[in-house]
Amino acid sequence: MKTLRIRGLRALLWLIGHLPLALAQSLGRVVGLCLWAARDRTRKVTERSLTLAYPDMPEAERRTLARDSLRETGKLIAEIPIMWESPVPRCLGLIREFEGQHLLDEARAEGRGVVLIVPHLGNWELLGLYYSTRFSMAALYSPPKMAEMEDYMSKVRGRGGSELVRADRKGVLRLFSILREGGVVGILPDQVPDASGGTYAPFFGIDVLTMKLVSRLVQKTGARAVVTYCERLPGARGFRLVADEADPRLYAEDTETSVAALNASVESVVRRIPEQYQWEYKRFRKQPSGKPNPYRDL
């Protein structure tokens, strides 16, 4: 039964992956609006996350933002098969603009490694594919919940040349090695880490458990940190890739200061296009001792 389910999922990914972008996004928009209309846990988490992040926003405006967020998440769901199943040239052709490329060029000219800080903003699958075709790059990943899909996901994500390393001790050591050699690594910075790998730092004014890995990579290797995202353009026109300087405090020797700067860097870009951020993820669930999980009652 499980094998049949995997085969069915692969077939669905292949089918959607060969749709025109406009049609896939239209399909995704319907999925997002269904999530909104269902009033289920996904919508409740989104609304709670936005209430925490934007407590002073008028309720009607925040409600609209929540609906738009689910709609954009639906589009992302429909776009991912394209990024996994379509030929690489087709995917890269969807990028219409690249703002900030000089930051990477400068770092490469200096012989420095680069840590790409990649929030769950816009389409991070396309972003990873683009960078992997331009640089000697490695990306840290956590195995999927469906273990049978790990080989497939590693294959499609690595077809641009990226080296995929698991989020374990061996994988982290590999990232340090790549950066010391002047390579590029990609990190998703807004995932909740294990307690041993994180510390508390403000994100949208709320202290949340945040990874220390980015700070350690920068401190130990002298790499340059660049925050980057792939913005979805309106009207199915494609995407705009953006690279920006990280908060300069990220280079501080003090880990607490550096981790706070990591969150500030992510928050800065999220505020530009908040509807394209993955508010459906329970980013605020791990708070300092004594404070309850704000999603517990959902």
Backbone bond lengths (Angstrom), bond angles and torsions (degrees), N, CA, C in turn:
res aa  C-N    CA-C-N  psi(-1)  N-CA   C-N-CA  omega(-1)  CA-C   N-CA-C  phi
1 M - - - 1.464 - - 1.528 111.31 -
2 K 1.355 114.95 -43.02 1.468 119.11 -179.92 1.522 110.69 -63.84
3 T 1.342 117.01 -39.56 1.466 120.52 179.16 1.520 110.81 -62.42
4 L 1.331 116.38 -41.19 1.466 119.98 178.56 1.529 111.00 -64.52
5 R 1.325 116.44 -38.25 1.452 119.95 179.19 1.531 111.11 -65.30
6 I 1.323 116.70 -40.74 1.467 120.49 178.51 1.522 110.47 -65.23
7 R 1.335 115.84 -42.54 1.475 119.43 178.82 1.521 110.93 -63.29
8 G 1.319 115.92 -39.75 1.462 119.34 177.95 1.510 111.87 -64.60
9 L 1.326 116.80 -40.66 1.457 120.65 178.32 1.515 111.07 -64.88
10 R 1.331 116.10 -42.96 1.470 119.56 178.67 1.526 110.79 -61.97
11 A 1.320 116.77 -40.58 1.467 120.35 179.46 1.527 110.69 -64.33
12 L 1.323 116.35 -40.74 1.463 120.24 178.97 1.524 110.80 -65.32
13 L 1.324 116.63 -41.81 1.470 120.40 177.61 1.527 110.43 -60.81
14 W 1.328 116.18 -42.11 1.468 120.00 179.88 1.519 110.24 -63.44
15 L 1.324 116.71 -44.09 1.455 120.80 -177.59 1.530 111.03 -63.08
16 I 1.318 117.19 -51.17 1.465 120.46 -179.39 1.527 110.24 -66.02
17 G 1.319 115.69 -33.88 1.459 119.75 -178.44 1.512 114.37 -64.07
18 H 1.310 117.95 -15.52 1.459 121.37 -179.71 1.532 112.46 -106.44
19 L 1.336 116.15 8.91 1.461 119.69 175.47 1.530 110.21 -79.20
20 P 1.340 117.85 152.86 1.467 119.95 169.67 1.529 109.36 -61.02
21 L 1.327 117.22 150.49 1.457 120.76 -177.79 1.524 111.51 -56.75
22 A 1.331 117.38 -43.68 1.465 120.56 -177.57 1.521 111.20 -60.43
23 L 1.332 117.14 -41.34 1.454 120.44 -179.63 1.523 111.02 -69.56
24 A 1.339 116.41 -41.57 1.468 120.15 178.78 1.524 110.53 -62.41
25 Q 1.329 116.86 -43.29 1.466 119.45 -179.89 1.525 111.46 -67.25
26 S 1.319 116.81 -35.39 1.467 119.43 176.15 1.526 110.70 -63.77
27 L 1.322 116.06 -41.85 1.456 120.95 176.48 1.529 110.34 -62.09
28 G 1.336 115.67 -44.00 1.455 120.32 179.67 1.518 112.54 -64.46
29 R 1.302 115.66 -36.37 1.467 119.58 178.29 1.525 110.56 -61.92
30 V 1.331 116.09 -40.56 1.465 120.34 176.98 1.529 110.02 -62.72
31 V 1.327 116.69 -42.57 1.465 120.67 177.88 1.526 110.27 -58.97
32 G 1.332 116.41 -45.28 1.458 120.48 180.00 1.517 112.78 -62.91
33 L 1.322 116.49 -42.30 1.461 119.87 179.07 1.530 111.58 -67.80
34 C 1.328 116.67 -30.84 1.472 119.73 174.77 1.532 110.27 -67.23
35 L 1.331 116.41 -39.70 1.464 119.97 176.43 1.528 110.31 -61.07
36 W 1.334 115.73 -38.30 1.458 120.22 178.65 1.535 111.04 -67.11
37 A 1.317 115.93 -46.07 1.461 120.26 -176.93 1.525 112.14 -68.74
38 A 1.333 116.71 -27.68 1.463 120.30 -176.52 1.524 112.77 -69.45
39 R 1.330 116.25 -23.77 1.469 121.05 -179.53 1.533 111.67 54.31
40 D 1.316 115.73 36.30 1.463 118.84 -178.59 1.526 110.67 -92.54
41 R 1.321 116.73 -163.45 1.464 121.73 -174.99 1.525 112.42 -62.45
42 T 1.332 116.11 -35.79 1.465 119.09 -179.58 1.525 110.67 -59.60
43 R 1.319 116.53 -47.36 1.458 119.67 178.36 1.524 110.98 -64.40
44 K 1.319 117.44 -41.28 1.459 120.64 -178.37 1.528 111.39 -63.49
45 V 1.333 117.25 -40.24 1.463 120.56 177.72 1.525 110.46 -64.51
46 T 1.321 116.26 -43.58 1.461 120.64 178.45 1.523 110.97 -58.77
47 E 1.301 116.33 -48.41 1.463 120.10 -179.19 1.526 111.71 -64.29
48 R 1.326 117.00 -39.34 1.459 119.44 179.55 1.538 110.79 -67.33
49 S 1.326 117.27 -41.82 1.466 120.68 178.15 1.524 111.37 -59.68
50 L 1.315 116.10 -43.04 1.463 120.18 -179.42 1.525 111.62 -70.49
51 T 1.316 117.62 -33.22 1.463 120.06 175.90 1.522 110.65 -64.51
52 L 1.330 116.28 -37.93 1.458 120.77 177.99 1.526 111.65 -70.00
53 A 1.336 116.35 -41.24 1.461 120.52 -176.06 1.521 112.79 -77.27
54 Y 1.329 117.26 -33.92 1.466 121.90 -175.56 1.541 110.12 -127.74
55 P 1.328 117.19 64.14 1.473 119.30 -175.93 1.525 113.85 -64.59
56 D 1.330 117.03 -24.06 1.468 120.33 -177.47 1.528 113.37 -94.79
57 M 1.319 116.53 -1.85 1.457 119.66 179.34 1.527 109.58 -73.04
58 P 1.328 118.81 136.39 1.472 119.94 175.95 1.517 111.17 -53.55
59 E 1.317 116.12 141.84 1.463 120.62 -173.90 1.529 112.78 -58.28
60 A 1.312 117.02 -39.96 1.464 119.71 -179.15 1.531 110.44 -65.19
61 E 1.323 116.58 -39.06 1.468 120.40 179.54 1.520 110.42 -68.32
62 R 1.332 116.45 -39.98 1.463 120.04 179.19 1.526 110.51 -67.20
63 R 1.301 116.94 -35.37 1.466 121.15 177.68 1.530 110.18 -64.17
64 T 1.316 116.55 -41.89 1.468 120.36 177.61 1.522 110.67 -63.88
65 L 1.329 115.91 -40.70 1.462 120.05 178.86 1.525 111.01 -63.22
66 A 1.323 117.20 -39.90 1.468 120.73 178.04 1.530 111.14 -62.52
67 R 1.322 116.04 -43.27 1.464 120.09 178.30 1.528 110.80 -63.36
68 D 1.335 115.93 -43.69 1.466 119.93 179.04 1.520 111.21 -64.54
69 S 1.323 116.58 -37.00 1.463 120.40 178.72 1.525 111.14 -61.68
70 L 1.313 117.22 -45.04 1.460 120.24 179.03 1.528 111.26 -65.81
71 R 1.304 116.22 -35.63 1.461 120.12 177.48 1.532 110.20 -64.64
72 E 1.328 116.85 -43.37 1.466 120.30 179.71 1.528 110.78 -68.96
73 T 1.316 117.17 -35.37 1.462 119.74 176.45 1.521 110.38 -65.08
74 G 1.314 116.75 -38.30 1.459 120.16 175.12 1.519 111.63 -60.15
75 K 1.326 116.30 -41.42 1.466 119.76 177.22 1.522 110.78 -61.98
76 L 1.339 116.09 -42.83 1.462 119.61 179.18 1.525 111.10 -59.69
77 I 1.329 116.31 -43.82 1.468 120.69 179.34 1.526 110.84 -56.32
78 A 1.336 116.22 -39.97 1.466 120.18 -179.27 1.524 112.54 -79.37
79 E 1.322 117.37 -22.75 1.474 121.05 179.70 1.521 112.22 -79.18
80 I 1.321 116.47 -32.44 1.465 119.27 -174.45 1.534 112.62 -57.00
81 P 1.338 120.50 -42.64 1.470 118.24 176.56 1.529 113.47 -58.59
82 I 1.324 117.07 -32.47 1.471 119.21 176.71 1.514 109.60 -64.10
83 M 1.351 116.78 -44.53 1.461 120.86 -178.69 1.525 112.41 -67.22
84 W 1.332 116.83 -24.68 1.455 120.89 -179.07 1.532 113.63 -93.26
85 E 1.335 116.81 -32.37 1.463 119.65 -170.84 1.523 114.26 -107.60
86 S 1.312 118.73 -22.89 1.464 120.87 -177.80 1.520 111.04 -81.64
87 P 1.331 118.17 155.47 1.458 120.80 175.59 1.520 111.16 -57.40
88 V 1.320 116.02 145.68 1.467 121.01 -177.79 1.527 112.17 -55.31
89 P 1.345 120.07 -44.25 1.473 118.83 -179.80 1.527 112.90 -58.78
90 R 1.337 116.91 -37.07 1.465 118.74 178.28 1.523 110.79 -63.43
91 C 1.326 116.25 -44.57 1.464 120.42 -179.53 1.525 110.96 -62.00
92 L 1.326 116.61 -48.20 1.465 120.01 -177.85 1.523 111.28 -64.93
93 G 1.330 116.57 -28.65 1.457 120.18 178.67 1.520 113.09 -68.15
94 L 1.325 117.13 -12.43 1.464 120.81 177.80 1.530 112.11 -80.08
95 I 1.329 117.37 -11.78 1.465 121.21 177.76 1.525 108.33 -85.52
96 R 1.326 116.12 113.17 1.468 121.63 -175.42 1.525 112.94 -92.24
97 E 1.329 116.60 -25.69 1.459 120.52 -176.81 1.524 109.26 -143.01
98 F 1.339 116.07 155.11 1.459 121.37 172.76 1.520 107.45 -139.25
99 E 1.306 115.20 108.13 1.455 121.58 -179.50 1.528 109.61 -100.95
100 G 1.327 117.14 122.35 1.456 121.07 175.84 1.513 115.08 99.70
101 Q 1.319 118.14 14.65 1.463 120.56 -178.65 1.523 111.43 -60.38
102 H 1.339 117.01 -27.39 1.464 120.00 -178.03 1.523 112.14 -60.41
103 L 1.334 117.68 -26.32 1.464 119.90 179.63 1.521 110.94 -63.61
104 L 1.309 116.38 -41.99 1.461 119.70 178.24 1.524 111.24 -72.77
105 D 1.322 116.44 -37.93 1.460 119.96 178.40 1.523 110.60 -61.19
106 E 1.324 116.83 -41.26 1.463 120.95 179.96 1.527 111.02 -64.00
107 A 1.310 116.03 -45.68 1.460 120.19 -179.56 1.518 110.84 -62.79
108 R 1.327 116.11 -41.31 1.458 119.75 179.46 1.523 111.61 -66.61
109 A 1.328 115.96 -37.74 1.466 119.83 178.84 1.525 111.24 -65.19
110 E 1.315 116.45 -31.21 1.465 121.75 178.89 1.521 112.14 -82.04
111 G 1.319 117.14 -6.97 1.452 121.23 -178.41 1.522 113.74 77.03
112 R 1.315 116.03 16.59 1.464 120.40 -179.09 1.526 111.12 -89.84
113 G 1.298 115.04 149.12 1.445 119.55 170.90 1.518 109.64 -72.64
114 V 1.312 116.20 165.56 1.463 121.55 -179.34 1.523 109.38 -131.79
115 V 1.329 115.79 128.87 1.456 121.41 171.13 1.519 107.81 -99.69
116 L 1.306 116.52 113.42 1.458 121.32 176.83 1.522 108.67 -86.06
117 I 1.323 116.29 116.06 1.459 122.41 176.65 1.524 106.64 -90.53
118 V 1.327 116.66 111.21 1.464 122.25 -169.81 1.535 110.01 -117.77
119 P 1.329 118.71 90.55 1.468 119.65 177.75 1.531 111.26 -66.59
120 H 1.323 115.72 165.60 1.468 120.96 174.77 1.528 108.10 -79.09
121 L 1.305 114.34 70.91 1.462 122.63 -173.66 1.520 109.01 -133.29
122 G 1.329 117.65 127.47 1.457 119.78 -178.16 1.520 110.52 69.42
123 N 1.327 116.57 -138.21 1.466 121.20 -178.89 1.531 109.49 -112.96
124 W 1.320 116.08 93.24 1.467 120.18 -177.25 1.522 112.45 -75.44
125 E 1.328 119.04 -18.42 1.465 120.08 176.54 1.530 110.33 -68.45
126 L 1.329 117.53 -42.90 1.460 120.79 177.46 1.511 110.43 -66.22
127 L 1.317 116.71 -38.88 1.452 120.62 179.47 1.529 110.61 -60.35
128 G 1.332 116.43 -47.02 1.455 119.57 179.80 1.517 112.30 -62.34
129 L 1.322 116.79 -39.01 1.456 120.81 178.59 1.521 110.94 -63.95
130 Y 1.323 116.55 -42.24 1.467 119.93 179.73 1.524 111.36 -61.06
131 Y 1.315 116.65 -52.19 1.467 119.32 -176.22 1.522 111.77 -64.46
132 S 1.328 117.03 -34.35 1.464 119.39 -178.28 1.521 112.40 -67.34
133 T 1.336 117.63 -23.46 1.459 120.06 177.48 1.527 112.46 -86.16
134 R 1.329 116.24 -10.98 1.478 120.08 -176.79 1.522 113.16 -105.58
135 F 1.333 117.06 -24.86 1.456 120.10 -173.91 1.526 111.07 -136.26
136 S 1.329 114.76 161.25 1.453 120.22 168.71 1.513 106.08 -74.88
137 M 1.313 116.86 106.26 1.452 120.68 -165.40 1.524 112.58 -133.30
138 A 1.324 114.35 147.34 1.454 120.79 173.01 1.520 108.50 -128.56
139 A 1.317 116.76 146.39 1.462 121.52 179.45 1.522 109.22 -129.44
140 L 1.305 114.91 135.53 1.458 121.23 178.10 1.531 109.17 -83.30
141 Y 1.319 117.09 137.36 1.465 119.36 179.67 1.529 110.13 -142.54
142 S 1.323 114.29 155.19 1.462 121.22 172.94 1.522 108.06 -104.24
143 P 1.326 118.46 139.36 1.465 120.57 -178.95 1.524 110.75 -58.35
144 P 1.336 117.74 144.66 1.467 120.75 178.82 1.517 111.02 -69.14
145 K 1.337 115.40 159.08 1.461 119.96 178.55 1.524 111.27 -62.76
146 M 1.336 115.94 -33.61 1.468 120.19 175.31 1.525 107.39 -89.58
147 A 1.320 116.18 97.40 1.464 120.90 -173.88 1.523 112.18 -57.26
148 E 1.330 116.84 -29.54 1.467 120.83 -178.19 1.525 112.16 -66.57
149 M 1.336 116.88 -16.65 1.462 120.69 -178.61 1.529 113.06 -92.82
150 E 1.339 117.31 -4.72 1.470 118.85 -173.69 1.527 112.36 -62.86
151 D 1.318 117.43 -46.72 1.470 119.90 -179.38 1.520 110.90 -61.69
152 Y 1.331 115.82 -42.50 1.470 119.60 179.32 1.513 111.17 -62.15
153 M 1.330 117.60 -47.20 1.455 121.27 -177.53 1.526 111.14 -66.08
154 S 1.317 117.02 -37.25 1.469 119.80 177.05 1.521 110.72 -64.85
155 K 1.320 115.61 -38.33 1.465 120.04 -179.02 1.521 111.41 -66.70
156 V 1.341 117.51 -48.59 1.464 119.28 -175.46 1.531 111.11 -72.03
157 R 1.319 116.89 -35.43 1.464 119.34 179.49 1.520 112.15 -73.70
158 G 1.315 116.04 -24.81 1.453 118.93 -177.82 1.511 114.32 -96.61
159 R 1.336 118.13 4.34 1.462 118.51 -173.94 1.525 112.61 -72.89
160 G 1.323 117.69 -12.79 1.466 120.06 175.16 1.513 112.66 -87.16
161 G 1.338 116.43 -3.47 1.458 120.62 178.64 1.513 114.27 112.74
162 S 1.326 117.60 -1.74 1.460 120.41 -178.33 1.523 110.59 -70.72
163 E 1.326 114.88 142.37 1.460 120.80 172.38 1.526 107.43 -93.13
164 L 1.309 117.26 121.95 1.459 121.72 -178.69 1.523 109.54 -99.66
165 V 1.327 116.16 124.88 1.456 120.51 -178.56 1.523 109.03 -120.94
166 R 1.303 115.95 137.49 1.461 120.60 -178.11 1.521 110.57 -70.66
167 A 1.321 114.94 151.75 1.463 121.37 -178.22 1.531 110.07 -80.05
168 D 1.328 115.41 68.35 1.457 121.20 175.22 1.528 108.08 -136.49
169 R 1.302 117.55 -178.15 1.467 121.01 -174.40 1.530 111.27 -59.10
170 K 1.322 116.85 -43.79 1.462 120.66 179.87 1.524 110.79 -62.11
171 G 1.338 116.56 -42.08 1.451 120.16 179.91 1.508 112.47 -65.17
172 V 1.330 117.21 -40.95 1.462 120.86 179.66 1.525 110.76 -64.41
173 L 1.316 117.12 -41.72 1.468 120.19 177.64 1.527 110.56 -61.03
174 R 1.302 116.28 -36.23 1.467 120.17 178.04 1.522 110.86 -63.65
175 L 1.335 118.05 -37.48 1.463 121.06 178.40 1.524 110.97 -62.78
176 F 1.311 117.17 -42.59 1.463 120.50 178.13 1.532 110.37 -60.06
177 S 1.312 116.09 -42.65 1.460 120.75 -179.30 1.526 111.29 -62.85
178 I 1.320 117.02 -43.52 1.465 121.52 -178.92 1.523 110.80 -63.98
179 L 1.313 117.44 -42.38 1.464 120.51 -179.07 1.526 111.37 -67.19
180 R 1.303 117.17 -38.07 1.470 119.91 178.45 1.522 111.05 -65.44
181 E 1.329 115.73 -24.83 1.467 120.22 177.48 1.525 112.18 -87.64
182 G 1.344 116.96 4.06 1.463 121.01 179.47 1.504 114.08 85.21
183 G 1.330 117.88 18.09 1.449 121.04 -179.19 1.521 112.60 -87.33
184 V 1.330 115.04 -170.67 1.463 122.67 -176.16 1.529 108.74 -122.60
185 V 1.334 116.20 136.31 1.468 120.05 174.86 1.522 108.61 -127.96
186 G 1.323 115.82 147.69 1.456 121.38 178.65 1.516 110.60 -113.93
187 I 1.334 115.80 132.68 1.456 122.11 -177.98 1.528 109.42 -129.01
188 L 1.321 116.46 131.83 1.470 121.60 171.26 1.531 106.38 -87.34
189 P 1.326 118.41 105.88 1.466 121.25 -167.39 1.518 115.45 -86.05
190 D 1.320 118.51 -9.08 1.457 120.37 -171.14 1.523 112.69 -107.97
191 Q 1.332 116.25 24.11 1.451 120.61 171.15 1.523 109.01 -90.31
192 V 1.310 117.42 146.03 1.460 120.67 179.73 1.524 108.89 -76.14
193 P 1.340 118.63 119.92 1.469 120.93 -177.65 1.517 111.86 -84.39
194 D 1.323 116.08 174.59 1.456 120.27 168.42 1.525 108.17 -66.44
195 A 1.323 116.10 155.43 1.459 120.02 -177.30 1.530 111.66 -57.34
196 S 1.333 117.52 -35.90 1.467 120.68 -177.93 1.523 112.63 -70.65
197 G 1.329 116.00 -21.87 1.465 119.36 -177.04 1.505 113.56 -103.49
198 G 1.330 116.73 10.91 1.458 118.63 -176.39 1.512 113.39 -139.45
199 T 1.294 114.40 171.78 1.451 122.61 173.47 1.524 107.30 -145.14
200 Y 1.305 116.93 165.26 1.465 119.85 -176.63 1.528 110.76 -88.99
201 A 1.322 114.25 135.33 1.461 121.38 179.67 1.520 108.71 -151.00
202 P 1.333 117.64 152.51 1.472 119.86 -176.47 1.524 113.14 -72.07
203 F 1.320 114.76 137.69 1.463 123.29 173.13 1.521 106.00 -137.07
204 F 1.311 117.11 115.68 1.456 122.16 -172.38 1.538 110.61 53.28
205 G 1.326 114.72 39.37 1.455 120.68 174.96 1.513 115.53 80.43
206 I 1.320 118.15 4.89 1.466 122.04 -178.41 1.528 108.83 -121.55
207 D 1.338 116.91 129.12 1.455 120.52 178.08 1.524 109.89 -70.02
208 V 1.336 116.12 121.72 1.463 121.57 179.69 1.522 109.18 -131.70
209 L 1.322 115.90 152.76 1.452 120.65 178.28 1.531 109.31 -66.22
210 T 1.338 116.14 124.84 1.464 122.09 -172.24 1.523 110.09 -132.15
211 M 1.310 116.91 141.70 1.458 121.28 -177.56 1.531 112.69 -63.86
212 K 1.338 114.99 145.66 1.462 122.07 175.05 1.521 111.77 -97.34
213 L 1.323 117.11 -5.89 1.459 120.81 -172.40 1.521 112.76 -60.30
214 V 1.327 118.08 -45.37 1.467 119.80 -178.67 1.519 110.36 -59.38
215 S 1.317 117.43 -44.46 1.466 121.44 179.06 1.518 110.97 -60.83
216 R 1.318 116.97 -43.17 1.465 120.71 179.67 1.526 111.39 -64.17
217 L 1.336 116.72 -42.10 1.462 119.95 -179.89 1.525 111.43 -61.71
218 V 1.310 116.18 -43.37 1.470 120.81 -179.11 1.518 110.82 -69.32
219 Q 1.324 116.66 -44.40 1.460 120.93 -177.17 1.525 112.17 -64.94
220 K 1.316 117.35 -39.77 1.468 121.62 -173.41 1.523 113.92 -85.19
221 T 1.325 118.15 -21.22 1.473 119.65 -174.14 1.516 114.19 -116.98
222 G 1.347 118.12 -12.60 1.459 119.90 -176.58 1.517 113.15 73.20
223 A 1.321 116.67 17.53 1.471 120.55 -179.55 1.525 110.93 -70.07
224 R 1.313 115.12 159.50 1.453 121.41 175.17 1.520 109.11 -92.55
225 A 1.316 116.59 138.99 1.466 121.44 179.41 1.525 109.70 -102.01
226 V 1.317 115.24 128.72 1.468 121.84 179.66 1.522 108.19 -129.12
227 V 1.332 116.91 125.57 1.470 120.14 175.94 1.525 107.69 -91.33
228 T 1.313 116.56 132.72 1.461 119.46 -171.36 1.527 110.94 -144.70
229 Y 1.319 115.22 149.59 1.469 120.83 179.50 1.519 109.20 -154.18
230 C 1.333 115.76 165.59 1.459 122.57 -178.00 1.526 108.38 -121.85
231 E 1.313 116.37 100.20 1.464 122.40 -174.30 1.521 111.84 -79.09
232 R 1.292 115.88 134.27 1.464 123.06 176.44 1.531 108.77 -77.66
233 L 1.322 117.81 122.53 1.458 121.53 179.81 1.531 110.18 -85.49
234 P 1.323 117.29 150.45 1.472 119.72 -179.29 1.520 112.12 -69.20
235 G 1.315 115.51 160.15 1.455 120.54 175.88 1.511 114.75 68.08
236 A 1.339 117.32 25.59 1.475 121.95 179.48 1.521 111.89 55.30
237 R 1.346 116.20 33.35 1.466 120.26 -179.00 1.523 112.99 -81.80
238 G 1.315 117.49 -5.24 1.455 119.89 -179.81 1.518 111.06 115.33
239 F 1.338 116.29 -142.87 1.455 120.82 -171.25 1.524 111.44 -139.84
240 R 1.315 114.00 155.02 1.463 121.57 174.46 1.518 107.79 -118.20
241 L 1.317 116.61 119.76 1.451 121.45 178.77 1.523 108.69 -89.57
242 V 1.312 116.58 132.61 1.460 121.89 -177.36 1.523 109.53 -126.71
243 A 1.328 116.60 133.81 1.464 123.45 172.30 1.519 107.46 -123.39
244 D 1.319 116.49 133.19 1.456 120.71 -175.53 1.522 109.77 -139.10
245 E 1.323 115.92 156.35 1.454 120.94 176.89 1.522 110.00 -65.05
246 A 1.307 116.06 138.72 1.460 119.85 171.75 1.521 108.91 -75.07
247 D 1.329 116.24 159.83 1.459 121.69 174.65 1.532 108.21 -53.38
248 P 1.333 119.51 125.85 1.475 121.44 -175.31 1.523 114.07 -59.77
249 R 1.322 117.86 -21.60 1.465 120.00 177.67 1.532 112.16 -66.78
250 L 1.332 116.05 -12.30 1.459 119.36 178.71 1.528 111.46 -61.66
251 Y 1.330 117.21 -25.24 1.462 121.78 -178.42 1.523 112.84 -85.71
252 A 1.319 117.77 1.01 1.462 121.35 -178.96 1.527 111.09 -63.27
253 E 1.333 116.19 147.22 1.458 120.34 177.49 1.527 111.56 -70.68
254 D 1.314 116.33 -29.18 1.458 120.51 178.27 1.523 109.56 -73.12
255 T 1.326 116.75 120.63 1.459 120.95 -174.54 1.520 112.16 -63.92
256 E 1.324 117.63 -40.04 1.460 120.37 -179.23 1.527 111.01 -60.03
257 T 1.344 115.36 -43.65 1.469 120.25 178.51 1.518 110.86 -63.78
258 S 1.333 115.40 -43.24 1.459 120.65 -177.70 1.526 111.66 -65.22
259 V 1.325 117.35 -43.05 1.460 120.56 -179.16 1.528 110.54 -67.00
260 A 1.337 116.91 -38.45 1.471 119.91 176.04 1.520 110.47 -60.45
261 A 1.335 116.58 -37.33 1.463 120.79 178.65 1.522 111.33 -68.43
262 L 1.322 116.81 -33.61 1.468 119.96 176.28 1.519 110.09 -60.30
263 N 1.321 116.61 -48.68 1.466 119.59 179.07 1.520 111.59 -64.51
264 A 1.329 116.71 -37.01 1.467 119.76 178.23 1.525 110.69 -63.94
265 S 1.328 116.36 -36.90 1.467 120.69 179.16 1.523 110.59 -65.21
266 V 1.330 116.38 -43.18 1.466 120.55 179.10 1.527 110.13 -66.90
267 E 1.314 116.33 -46.25 1.463 120.13 -178.80 1.522 111.52 -58.96
268 S 1.336 116.33 -38.76 1.464 120.47 -178.20 1.525 112.05 -58.85
269 V 1.325 117.24 -44.27 1.463 119.17 -178.21 1.528 111.65 -79.09
270 V 1.328 117.43 -31.88 1.460 119.66 177.70 1.521 110.56 -61.98
271 R 1.325 117.05 -38.41 1.463 120.68 -178.77 1.535 112.00 -64.86
272 R 1.313 117.48 -19.25 1.468 119.99 178.98 1.528 111.15 -72.15
273 I 1.325 116.27 -41.65 1.475 120.70 -178.76 1.536 108.26 -138.53
274 P 1.331 117.94 66.81 1.467 120.09 -173.49 1.517 114.18 -61.13
275 E 1.339 117.45 -25.90 1.460 119.28 -179.43 1.528 111.75 -68.44
276 Q 1.328 118.05 -17.79 1.461 120.53 -179.68 1.525 112.79 -99.08
277 Y 1.321 117.35 10.08 1.462 120.64 176.61 1.527 109.17 -91.49
278 Q 1.321 116.69 151.73 1.455 121.21 -175.83 1.537 110.01 -86.24
279 W 1.319 115.65 75.05 1.463 121.19 178.79 1.520 111.64 -69.44
280 E 1.317 117.50 -12.22 1.457 121.15 178.98 1.537 111.52 -70.34
281 Y 1.324 116.14 -15.73 1.465 121.45 176.60 1.532 108.90 -83.83
282 K 1.324 117.23 136.84 1.468 121.08 -175.37 1.535 111.04 -80.81
283 R 1.329 114.60 69.93 1.467 119.77 -175.21 1.523 112.99 -65.20
284 F 1.303 118.10 -27.60 1.460 121.35 -174.07 1.533 113.41 -96.12
285 R 1.319 117.65 11.24 1.466 118.75 -170.34 1.530 113.12 -71.62
286 K 1.327 118.72 -31.19 1.466 121.45 -178.91 1.522 109.20 -99.98
287 Q 1.338 115.35 106.73 1.456 121.93 179.81 1.525 109.24 -120.83
288 P 1.342 116.86 167.14 1.470 119.12 -177.66 1.518 113.07 -53.81
289 S 1.330 115.66 156.12 1.456 122.19 -177.91 1.529 111.46 -51.29
290 G 1.307 113.62 135.78 1.454 118.78 178.86 1.508 113.99 98.44
291 K 1.346 117.14 -17.31 1.462 120.87 179.32 1.525 109.51 -99.88
292 P 1.313 118.85 129.22 1.472 121.18 -175.96 1.519 112.51 -72.72
293 N 1.310 114.66 156.91 1.455 121.20 172.98 1.531 108.48 -65.70
294 P 1.337 118.28 117.92 1.461 119.29 -175.61 1.521 114.85 -69.38
295 Y 1.332 117.31 -7.77 1.466 120.81 179.30 1.527 111.84 -100.72
296 R 1.314 116.94 1.29 1.471 120.63 -169.77 1.529 112.58 -61.62
297 D 1.299 117.84 -33.46 1.462 120.08 -173.90 1.524 113.46 -89.30
298 L 1.332 117.79 4.93 1.461 120.29 -176.49 1.527 111.38 -84.72
